[in-house]
Amino acid sequence: MKRTLNGLTGWTTVLMWSSWKLFSQLLADPVAFGFKEEEATKAEGDIFLDGLHPTSRVHRIIAQDMLSLLESATFPTEEKSGA
């Protein structure tokens, strides 16, 4: 991927967010996210609606994590060119 991105120039900003990382953290330590320990192993409950789809509460955690990424990012500033 790095080779592919090396050719990009100008006003390109690439941010990478990992759902795998967030869900791994959430399922490894649900208490840190405000869930009960046993929720990490339930197919249906406070974390997952049906064993696959996250609940609204988890979507809020995802949104907060993405917002943190965006707020911590630096973006190029526009430079005036003589052209």
C-alpha positions, 0 to 999 in steps of 0.5 A: 500500500505504501508504494501505491500512496507514494505517487500521490501528491498535492492535496491528498490526505489519507487517514486509516481507521481500523474497525478490527482494532476497535472491535478487538479492544471492545471484545477483549475489555468490554468493561473499559467501554461501559459494558458488562464482561459477559456481553463480549461472548453473547451473540445477542445483547448490548454489543451485538443485536444478532451476533453480527450487527453492532448495537446503536451504543456500539455505533456511538463508540465507533463514531467517537473513535472516528471523530478522535482520529479526525480531530488528531489529524493534520491537514495541509494548508492551501498555499498561494501559487503564482500561477 
